[in-house]
């Protein structure tokens, strides 16, 4: 079973650690679990890219309704992500 379901051994960081260190390492699992249980699906984001997507979606919803005008909503979303990626790529090159 271990070889089938846990091939990369996600618990290897706990091996050989004292009990105090294991408790500290184990507390890192708690916040994402609480966040996943208490957050609604629309507001659930983990990581900087996800949060930027939520901010972009909320800003676009203030200007254009995705249910009333989905084509314009998608065009604005694609345009803003295109220009953001173009800006980021140019800064990366510089």
C-alpha positions in Angstrom: 0.0 0.0 0.0 2.8 2.4 0.9 4.5 1.9 -2.5 1.2 2.4 -4.3 -0.2 5.5 -2.6 2.8 7.1 -1.0 5.6 6.7 -3.6 7.3 9.9 -2.8 7.0 9.5 1.0 5.5 12.9 1.9 6.1 12.1 5.6 9.9 11.8 5.3 10.5 15.1 7.0 9.0 13.7 10.2 11.4 10.7 10.4 14.1 11.0 13.0 12.8 14.3 14.4 12.2 14.9 18.1 8.5 15.1 19.2 8.6 18.9 19.5 9.9 19.3 16.0 7.3 16.9 14.7 4.5 19.0 16.3 5.9 22.2 14.7 6.1 20.5 11.3 2.6 19.0 11.7 1.1 22.5 12.5 1.9 23.5 8.9 -0.9 21.2 7.7 -3.6 22.9 9.8 -4.0 26.3 8.2 -4.6 25.1 4.6 -7.1 22.5 5.9 -9.0 25.2 7.9 -8.8 27.5 5.0 -10.2 24.8 2.6 -13.1 23.9 5.0 -14.1 27.5 5.9 -13.6 29.3 2.6 -16.1 29.4 -0.1 -15.1 28.0 -3.5 -15.1 31.4 -5.1 -12.8 32.9 -2.5 -10.5 29.9 -2.1 -7.0 30.7 -3.3 -3.6 29.4 -2.3 -0.5 31.0 -3.7 0.3 34.4 -5.3 -1.0 33.5 -8.8 -4.3 32.3 -7.5 -4.8 35.5 -5.4 -3.9 37.7 -8.4 -6.6 35.8 -10.4 -9.2 36.4 -7.7 -8.3 40.1 -7.6 -8.6 40.4 -11.3 -11.9 38.6 -11.4 -13.4 40.8 -8.7 -12.1 44.0 -10.4 -13.6 42.8 -13.7 -17.0 42.0 -12.0 -17.2 45.5 -10.8 -17.0 46.8 -14.4 -18.8 44.1 -16.4 -21.2 41.4 -15.4 -20.0 38.0 -16.6 -23.6 36.7 -16.8 -25.0 39.7 -18.8 -22.0 40.2 -21.2 -19.8 37.1 -21.1 -18.0 38.0 -24.3 -16.8 41.4 -23.1 -15.9 39.9 -19.7 -13.7 37.3 -21.4 -12.1 39.9 -23.7 -11.2 42.1 -20.8 -9.8 39.2 -18.9 -7.7 38.0 -21.8 -6.5 41.5 -22.6 -5.5 42.2 -19.0 -3.6 38.9 -18.6 -1.9 39.5 -21.9 -0.6 42.9 -21.0 0.4 41.7 -17.5 2.4 38.9 -19.0 3.9 41.2 -21.6 4.9 43.6 -18.8 6.3 40.8 -16.6 8.3 39.3 -19.5 9.8 42.6 -20.4 10.9 43.2 -16.8 12.3 39.7 -16.8 14.4 40.4 -19.9 15.6 43.7 -18.4 
